[in-house]
Amino acid sequence: MRKLIFILGLLILLPMGRAGAQLAAPNDMGVSMGHVHLNVHDVDAAKQWFVTLGGTPVKFGPGEAVKFPGVLILLRKADPTGGSVGTVVDHFGFQVPDEQKALAKWDAAGFKIERNATNPKQAYLYTPDNAKVEVLQDDTLTIPIKFHHIHFYVHEVKPGIDGTEPDMQIQAWYAKMFGAKPGKRAQWQAADLPGVNLTFAKVDMSTVPTVGRAVDHIGFEVQGLEAFCKKLEANGVKFDMPYTKRPELGIALAFLTDPWGTRIELTEGLNKL
């Protein structure tokens, strides 16, 4: 049986099941979307929420995860210091082929739903720990649900980073560090990585780092992670946890925080599980 360790501080999760065939093929820099890691009061309640959303549960030793096309949602039992709103990562989003049908199901399940009165193809859901989840309709989608985007809210202009506005600076940073392709999504600056659109909104109010909140961190899967980490260091990135190789487990990982306060886990091997 293959094993996997996800480390958050002192947290170690050992897998008891497989979560394969979920992640997109990497870009030219070896990067693709990997996971979103949540702090939750009640693991069983959070797992059931994401299963009702449309995911498949996966057992990871003492921990739990739910897999969707394009992403793994990892659940860590901890008391979050607040929801995702007010942090750099305001919310993350999925797509479905029929928004109203999906909303009817989730409404019957007792989900907290914020509907868009002018756009029936868009709504926000809130997990039991107030992680904000957007759901958009894609009429061309041929599967029940898939991961779509992470929406960053940024306020401060950071010195030494390309761009004159915070949303353009963060776009340039993710393009430089991870090879995300700059563009726009609706009115927002954005950048695409395989498996996810990174959407950047300039906001008037300051936002706080993600660590400890309902959405604790996001994760990218990276081919050739050791060399990739060295390139990031050469570009001035300071790691919260340096590259760590676990040959007995067949994985490697590292942690960093972007200049706006989003904690990021880099993994290698997640796509093989």
C-alpha positions in Angstrom: 0.0 0.0 0.0 1.4 3.4 -1.0 1.6 6.0 1.7 1.4 9.8 1.6 2.3 12.4 4.2 0.8 15.8 4.1 2.5 18.1 6.6 1.1 21.2 8.1 3.3 22.3 11.0 3.3 19.1 13.1 0.4 17.6 11.3 1.1 14.3 9.6 -1.5 12.5 7.5 -0.9 9.0 6.4 -3.1 7.8 3.5 -5.1 4.6 3.5 -6.6 5.0 0.0 -5.9 6.2 -3.4 -6.7 9.6 -4.8 -5.4 9.3 -8.3 -6.4 10.6 -11.8 -7.5 13.9 -10.4 -4.7 16.4 -11.2 -4.1 18.1 -14.5 -0.9 17.6 -16.5 1.7 20.2 -15.6 2.8 23.3 -17.5 6.2 23.9 -19.0 7.6 24.7 -15.5 6.2 21.4 -14.2 3.4 23.0 -12.1 -0.3 22.1 -11.9 -3.1 22.6 -9.3 -2.8 20.2 -6.4 -5.0 20.8 -3.3 -6.8 23.2 -1.0 -6.2 22.5 2.7 -9.0 23.5 5.1 -9.0 23.8 8.9 -12.3 22.3 10.2 -14.0 22.0 13.6 -15.8 18.8 12.6 -14.0 16.6 10.1 -17.0 14.3 9.5 -19.3 17.3 8.9 -16.9 18.9 6.5 -16.3 15.7 4.6 -20.1 15.2 4.2 -20.5 18.7 3.0 -17.9 18.2 0.2 -19.3 14.8 -0.6 -22.7 16.4 -1.0 -21.1 19.0 -3.2 -20.1 16.2 -5.5 -16.7 14.9 -4.4 -15.5 11.4 -3.5 -14.2 10.8 0.1 -10.7 9.5 0.6 -9.3 8.1 3.9 -5.9 9.4 4.9 -5.1 7.6 8.2 -6.4 9.9 10.9 -7.3 12.5 8.4 -9.8 12.8 5.6 -9.9 14.3 2.1 -12.4 14.7 -0.7 -11.3 14.5 -4.3 -12.8 16.3 -7.3 -11.6 16.5 -10.9 -8.7 18.9 -10.7 -8.2 19.1 -7.0 -8.0 17.4 -3.6 -9.7 19.1 -0.6 -7.7 18.1 2.5 -9.4 18.4 5.9 -7.4 19.1 9.1 -9.2 19.0 12.4 -8.4 22.4 14.0 -10.4 25.4 15.2 -10.1 28.0 12.4 -9.6 31.5 13.5 -12.2 32.7 11.0 -13.7 32.0 7.6 -12.0 32.6 4.3 -13.6 36.0 3.8 -11.2 38.7 4.9 -8.2 36.7 4.0 -6.1 36.9 0.8 -7.9 33.8 -0.5 -11.5 35.0 -0.3 -12.9 31.9 -1.9 -12.3 29.1 -4.4 -14.7 27.9 -7.1 -16.2 25.0 -9.0 -18.2 24.6 -12.2 -21.3 22.5 -12.8 -23.4 21.9 -15.9 -26.7 22.9 -14.4 -26.6 25.5 -11.6 -30.3 25.5 -10.6 -30.4 21.7 -10.4 -27.3 21.7 -8.2 -28.6 24.5 -6.0 -31.9 22.7 -5.5 -30.0 19.6 -4.2 -27.7 21.7 -2.0 -30.7 23.7 -0.7 -32.4 20.5 0.3 -29.3 19.4 2.1 -29.3 22.6 4.2 -26.4 24.4 2.6 -25.9 28.1 3.4 -26.4 29.6 -0.1 -25.9 33.2 -1.3 -27.7 33.4 -4.7 -27.0 36.0 -7.3 -30.3 37.8 -8.0 -29.2 38.9 -11.5 -27.2 35.9 -12.6 -28.9 32.4 -12.1 -25.6 30.8 -13.2 -23.6 31.9 -10.2 -23.9 31.4 -6.5 -21.8 31.2 -3.3 -21.9 28.4 -0.8 -20.4 28.4 2.7 -19.0 25.4 4.4 -19.7 24.6 8.1 -16.5 26.6 8.9 -17.4 29.5 6.6 -15.0 28.7 3.8 -16.6 30.5 0.8 -17.1 28.4 -2.3 -18.3 29.8 -5.6 -20.2 27.7 -8.1 -20.6 28.7 -11.7 -22.5 27.1 -14.5 -20.6 25.9 -17.6 -23.1 24.7 -20.2 -20.5 22.7 -22.0 -19.4 20.6 -19.0 -19.9 16.9 -19.4 -19.2 15.9 -15.8 -21.2 16.7 -12.7 -18.6 19.1 -11.2 -15.0 20.2 -11.6 -12.6 22.6 -9.9 -12.3 26.0 -11.5 -10.6 28.9 -9.7 -9.0 30.5 -6.6 -10.0 34.1 -6.1 -7.4 36.3 -4.4 -8.3 39.7 -2.8 -5.2 42.0 -2.5 -4.8 45.5 -1.2 -1.1 46.4 -0.8 1.4 47.3 -3.5 4.6 45.4 -2.7 8.0 47.0 -3.4 10.3 45.3 -5.9 7.5 43.4 -7.7 6.6 44.1 -11.3 3.3 46.0 -11.8 1.8 49.3 -10.5 -1.4 47.9 -9.0 -1.6 45.1 -6.4 -3.7 42.9 -8.7 -1.2 43.3 -11.5 1.7 42.7 -9.2 0.3 39.4 -7.9 -0.5 38.3 -11.4 3.1 39.0 -12.4 4.4 37.2 -9.4 2.5 34.0 -10.1 3.5 34.1 -13.7 7.2 34.5 -12.8 7.3 31.9 -10.0 4.9 29.2 -11.4 4.6 29.9 -15.1 0.9 30.9 -14.8 -0.3 32.4 -18.0 -1.5 36.0 -17.5 -5.0 37.0 -18.8 -8.3 38.2 -17.6 -11.4 36.5 -16.2 -14.4 38.8 -16.6 -13.2 42.2 -15.2 -10.4 40.7 -13.1 -6.7 40.2 -13.8 -6.0 36.5 -13.8 -3.5 33.8 -14.6 -4.0 30.2 -15.6 -2.2 27.1 -14.4 -3.3 23.6 -15.5 -6.3 22.7 -13.4 -7.0 26.2 -12.1 -7.6 29.8 -12.9 -6.0 32.2 -10.4 -8.2 35.3 -10.2 -6.9 38.5 -8.7 -9.1 41.3 -7.4 -7.9 44.7 -6.1 -9.8 45.6 -3.0 -10.0 48.7 -0.8 -9.8 46.9 2.6 -6.6 45.1 3.7 -6.7 41.3 3.9 -5.0 39.0 6.3 -2.8 35.9 5.7 -4.5 32.5 5.2 -2.7 30.5 7.9 -5.1 29.4 10.6 -8.2 30.4 8.8 -10.8 28.1 7.2 -8.7 28.0 4.0 -5.3 27.5 5.6 -3.3 27.1 2.4 -3.4 26.1 -1.3 -1.2 23.5 -2.9 0.5 23.1 -6.3 1.9 19.8 -7.6 5.4 20.2 -9.1 7.5 17.9 -11.2 11.2 18.1 -10.3 10.4 19.8 -7.0 14.0 20.0 -5.7 15.3 21.9 -8.7 12.2 24.0 -8.8 12.7 25.1 -5.2 16.2 26.1 -6.0 14.9 28.3 -8.8 12.4 29.9 -6.5 15.2 30.6 -3.9 17.3 32.2 -6.7 14.3 34.4 -7.4 14.2 35.5 -3.8 11.6 33.2 -2.3 12.0 32.3 1.4 10.7 28.9 2.3 8.6 28.4 5.5 9.6 24.7 5.2 12.4 23.8 2.8 12.3 21.0 0.3 11.9 17.8 2.2 12.4 14.4 0.5 10.6 11.3 1.9 12.1 8.5 -0.3 10.4 5.8 1.8 7.0 7.4 1.0 7.8 8.4 -2.6 7.0 12.1 -2.1 8.6 15.5 -1.5 7.1 18.8 -0.3 7.9 22.4 0.7 6.0 25.4 2.0 6.3 29.1 1.2 4.1 32.2 1.6 3.4 34.6 -1.2 4.1 38.3 -0.6 0.4 38.9 0.1 0.0 36.2 2.8 -1.2 33.1 0.9 0.5 30.0 2.2 1.4 27.6 -0.5 2.4 23.9 -0.3 4.4 22.4 -3.1 4.2 18.7 -3.5 5.8 16.1 -5.8 4.1 12.7 -6.0 0.5 13.6 -5.3 -0.4 13.0 -8.9 0.7 9.4 -8.6 -1.7 8.5 -5.8 
